[in-house]
Amino acid sequence: MASKRATINDVASLAGVSIATASKALNGRQDVRAATRERVLAAAAELSFQPNALARGLLSGQTRTVGLLTSDSAGRFGIPVLLGAEDAFGAGEMAVLLCDARGDAIREQHHVRALLSRRVDGLIVVGESTDPRPSVSKDLPIPVVYAYGSSDDPADVSFVPDDVGAATMAVNHLLALGRRRIAHVTGPAHYKAARDREEGLRLALAEAGLEQAGQTLSGAWSQRWGRHAAEMLLMAEPEIDAVFCGSDQIAAGFVETARERGRRVPDDIAVVGYDNWEVLSTETRPALTTVDMNLELLGRTAAQHLFAAIDGKATPGVHKMPCQLVIRDSTSPPGVS
């Protein structure tokens, strides 16, 4: 039979003080003598007393609970953001309530109401994509931080990957390898991510005094599109020596078709992907050089700024988080750095 859990009454009785004094001592109040506090803490340790979280919340005005609202809990972008945020909350001894709206605005409103009824101290909203999303902050009595996809309200606190800067970094890597005929294959143009990555490419080429090889080819975020785009590009621009792809799926498809057409990667054509989705980036032959958006760090940073907002130190605006280029064999042959 499990032993009975110790209560504050038991602590007070063992320490020989009133319940009110025991409570003050355990909550670090200054109006308790040092000797009394030590006696209460010793009694609590002896009894393995764990303060009730709800009771502490009633005293402090905080429940040490936060909400994570996502529409992408099963997606490869949402999961690392959630893991990073959960790491930070665990380090801060915060409990996390996860809700998945599945892209449904009505379901999202229901989850927000449910989280408020649980008296969460704050909320992180994780986007499905980097496209700005409607703000949920208006009229909420708690701070909200947006991660991966920004809020459409500039007064909110948002953390997003720096896609423009990352694309510029990827193309500068190709330029440093001596590539000069650089093409671009990416996802649907209505995605902000696709537009931002194309902008980064153009900035890097303009800085180098070069023009893009052919027109940007936009299609699905898929290997099938990567294969189809490679067919078109290799026919229209046979002199290309590098391709910057808007995703690893597109890059994997491109590499497959390039190989079938007798083009060696990276010797003839260097290929850079985006996302560092390791299911593809490390398994493609050759393994893909790709941009890692550091989404766990992004989630962790968003959580840390939620802590600050809960303490009344919000940091409004859209904060762009740096990405990282992971260099593999699709741009550098084995043994070449």
C-alpha positions in Angstrom: 0.0 0.0 0.0 1.4 3.4 -1.0 2.4 5.7 1.9 0.2 8.7 2.5 1.5 11.9 0.9 2.7 14.5 3.4 0.6 17.7 3.8 1.6 21.1 5.0 -0.3 20.2 8.2 2.2 17.3 8.8 5.2 19.7 8.1 3.8 22.3 10.5 3.2 19.6 13.2 6.7 18.2 12.9 8.3 21.6 13.0 6.2 22.7 15.9 4.7 25.8 14.1 1.3 26.9 12.9 0.2 26.1 9.3 0.4 29.8 8.4 4.0 30.0 9.6 5.0 26.8 7.7 3.4 28.2 4.5 5.3 31.5 4.9 8.6 29.6 5.4 8.1 27.3 2.4 7.2 30.3 0.2 10.3 32.2 1.2 8.5 35.0 2.9 10.8 37.4 4.8 8.6 37.7 7.9 9.8 34.4 9.4 12.8 34.0 11.7 15.8 32.2 10.1 15.8 29.5 12.8 12.1 28.8 12.2 12.5 28.7 8.5 15.3 26.2 8.8 13.2 24.0 11.1 10.3 24.1 8.6 12.5 23.2 5.7 14.2 20.4 7.6 10.7 19.0 8.4 9.6 19.3 4.8 12.8 17.4 3.7 12.3 14.7 6.2 8.7 14.1 5.1 9.5 14.5 1.4 6.9 17.2 1.2 6.0 18.5 -2.3 4.0 21.7 -2.3 0.7 21.5 -4.2 1.2 23.3 -7.6 -2.4 24.7 -7.6 -2.0 26.0 -4.0 1.3 27.7 -4.9 -0.4 29.2 -8.0 -3.1 30.7 -5.9 -0.5 32.3 -3.7 1.7 33.6 -6.5 -0.9 34.3 -9.1 0.8 31.9 -11.5 0.1 28.2 -12.2 3.5 27.4 -13.8 1.6 26.0 -16.7 1.8 27.1 -20.4 0.0 26.2 -23.5 1.5 25.1 -26.8 -1.0 25.6 -29.7 -0.1 24.1 -33.1 -1.6 23.0 -36.4 1.4 20.9 -37.2 2.0 18.5 -34.3 2.7 15.6 -36.6 4.7 17.7 -39.1 8.5 17.7 -39.6 8.6 21.5 -38.9 6.3 21.6 -35.9 7.9 18.7 -34.0 11.4 20.2 -33.6 9.9 23.6 -32.6 7.7 21.9 -30.0 10.7 19.8 -28.7 12.8 23.0 -28.3 10.1 24.8 -26.4 9.4 21.8 -24.2 13.1 21.6 -23.3 13.0 25.2 -22.1 9.8 24.8 -20.2 11.1 21.7 -18.5 14.3 23.6 -17.4 12.0 26.3 -16.0 9.8 23.7 -14.2 6.8 24.6 -16.2 4.1 22.1 -17.1 3.0 22.1 -20.8 -0.4 21.6 -22.3 -0.3 20.7 -26.0 -3.3 21.4 -28.3 -3.5 20.6 -32.0 -5.9 22.7 -34.0 -5.2 20.8 -37.2 -5.5 23.9 -39.3 -9.1 24.6 -38.2 -9.8 28.1 -36.9 -12.9 27.1 -34.9 -11.0 24.3 -33.2 -8.2 26.8 -32.5 -10.6 29.1 -30.7 -12.0 26.2 -28.7 -8.4 25.3 -27.6 -7.6 28.9 -26.6 -10.7 29.0 -24.4 -9.9 25.6 -22.9 -6.3 26.7 -22.1 -7.6 30.0 -20.5 -9.9 27.9 -18.3 -6.9 26.0 -17.1 -5.3 29.4 -16.1 -2.2 29.0 -18.2 0.4 31.7 -17.6 1.2 32.1 -21.3 0.9 30.6 -24.8 3.1 29.7 -27.7 1.5 29.4 -31.1 3.4 27.3 -33.6 2.7 28.0 -37.3 2.2 25.4 -40.1 4.5 27.4 -42.4 6.4 30.7 -42.3 3.4 32.5 -43.7 2.0 35.2 -41.3 -1.1 34.0 -39.5 -4.0 35.8 -37.8 -3.1 37.0 -34.3 -4.9 35.4 -31.4 -3.5 37.8 -28.8 -6.2 40.5 -28.9 -8.2 40.6 -25.7 -6.3 37.6 -24.2 -5.2 38.2 -20.5 -2.0 36.3 -21.0 1.2 36.8 -23.1 1.5 35.0 -26.5 4.6 34.2 -28.5 4.5 33.0 -32.1 7.0 30.5 -33.4 7.9 29.5 -37.0 5.0 31.5 -38.5 4.8 35.1 -37.4 1.6 36.9 -36.2 0.1 39.4 -38.7 0.2 41.9 -35.8 3.6 43.6 -35.6 2.9 44.4 -31.9 3.0 40.6 -31.1 6.2 38.7 -30.4 7.2 36.3 -33.2 10.2 34.1 -34.0 10.8 32.9 -37.5 13.8 31.4 -39.5 15.8 34.0 -41.5 15.0 32.4 -44.9 16.5 35.3 -46.9 19.7 35.3 -45.0 19.9 31.5 -45.2 19.4 31.4 -49.0 22.1 34.1 -49.4 24.4 31.9 -47.3 23.7 28.8 -49.4 24.3 30.6 -52.8 27.5 32.2 -51.4 28.7 28.7 -50.7 28.2 27.8 -54.3 29.9 30.9 -55.5 32.9 30.2 -53.2 33.2 26.8 -55.0 33.6 28.6 -58.3 30.0 28.0 -59.6 28.7 30.7 -61.8 25.7 29.3 -63.7 23.3 28.9 -60.7 19.7 27.9 -61.2 16.8 27.8 -58.7 14.0 25.3 -58.3 11.5 25.8 -55.4 8.0 25.4 -54.0 4.7 27.2 -54.7 5.2 31.0 -55.2 2.3 31.7 -52.8 4.4 30.5 -49.9 6.4 33.2 -48.1 9.3 30.7 -47.6 9.6 30.2 -51.4 9.6 34.0 -52.1 12.1 34.7 -49.3 14.5 32.0 -50.5 14.3 33.3 -54.0 15.0 36.8 -52.7 18.1 35.5 -50.9 19.4 33.9 -54.0 19.0 37.1 -56.0 20.7 39.2 -53.4 23.8 36.9 -53.4 23.9 36.8 -57.2 23.5 40.6 -57.5 26.4 41.1 -55.0 28.6 38.8 -57.1 27.6 40.7 -60.3 25.9 37.6 -61.8 22.5 36.7 -63.3 20.5 33.7 -62.4 20.7 30.8 -64.9 17.2 30.6 -66.4 13.9 31.5 -64.7 13.0 30.3 -61.2 11.0 27.1 -61.5 8.1 26.9 -59.0 6.1 23.8 -58.2 5.1 21.4 -55.4 7.4 20.8 -52.4 8.0 17.2 -53.7 10.6 14.9 -55.2 8.3 14.4 -58.2 8.5 18.2 -58.9 12.3 18.1 -58.4 12.6 15.3 -61.1 10.3 17.1 -63.5 12.1 20.5 -63.0 15.4 18.8 -63.6 14.2 17.5 -67.0 13.1 21.0 -68.0 16.2 22.8 -66.6 18.8 20.4 -68.1 17.1 20.8 -71.5 16.7 24.6 -71.4 19.9 25.5 -69.6 22.5 22.7 -70.3 25.4 24.8 -69.1 24.2 25.1 -65.4 26.8 24.1 -62.9 24.8 24.5 -59.7 21.2 24.4 -58.4 19.8 25.9 -55.2 16.6 24.0 -54.3 13.9 25.3 -52.0 13.6 22.0 -50.1 15.4 18.7 -49.6 12.5 16.9 -51.4 13.0 19.0 -54.5 16.8 18.6 -54.3 16.5 14.8 -53.9 14.3 14.5 -57.0 16.7 16.8 -59.0 19.8 14.7 -58.1 18.0 11.6 -59.2 17.1 12.9 -62.7 20.5 14.6 -63.1 22.2 11.3 -62.5 19.9 9.5 -65.0 20.9 12.2 -67.6 24.5 11.5 -67.1 25.3 14.6 -65.0 27.6 14.0 -62.0 26.8 15.6 -58.7 28.7 17.6 -57.5 31.4 17.4 -60.3 29.1 18.7 -63.1 26.3 20.2 -61.0 26.5 21.1 -57.3 23.1 20.9 -55.5 22.0 22.6 -52.3 18.7 21.7 -50.6 16.8 23.3 -47.7 15.3 22.0 -44.4 18.0 19.4 -43.4 15.2 16.8 -43.3 17.6 13.9 -42.5 15.3 11.2 -43.8 16.3 12.6 -47.2 19.4 14.8 -46.8 21.6 12.1 -45.4 20.1 9.2 -47.4 20.3 10.8 -50.9 23.3 9.8 -52.9 25.3 11.9 -52.7 24.2 13.2 -49.3 22.7 16.7 -49.6 24.3 20.0 -48.6 21.4 21.8 -47.1 20.1 24.6 -44.9 19.2 23.7 -41.3 16.7 26.2 -39.8 17.7 25.3 -36.2 14.0 24.8 -35.3 14.7 23.3 -31.9 16.7 26.5 -31.0 13.9 28.6 -32.4 11.4 26.8 -30.2 13.6 27.1 -27.2 14.2 30.8 -27.8 10.4 31.4 -28.2 9.8 29.7 -24.8 12.5 31.8 -23.1 10.9 35.0 -24.5 7.5 33.8 -23.2 9.1 33.6 -19.7 10.2 37.2 -20.2 6.7 38.2 -21.3 5.2 36.5 -18.3 7.5 38.6 -16.2 6.3 41.8 -18.0 9.3 42.1 -20.3 7.8 41.3 -23.7 9.9 41.8 -26.8 7.5 42.7 -29.6 8.3 42.4 -33.3 9.3 39.7 -35.8 12.6 38.2 -34.7 14.6 36.4 -37.5 16.6 33.5 -36.2 19.9 32.5 -38.0 20.0 29.3 -39.9 23.0 27.0 -40.5 24.5 25.5 -43.7 25.2 21.8 -43.4 27.8 20.9 -46.0 27.8 17.4 -47.5 28.8 15.6 -50.6 26.3 17.2 -53.1 28.6 20.3 -53.2 31.9 18.9 -52.1 33.2 15.5 -53.2 34.4 13.2 -50.4 37.7 14.4 -49.1 37.2 17.9 -50.3 36.2 20.6 -47.7 
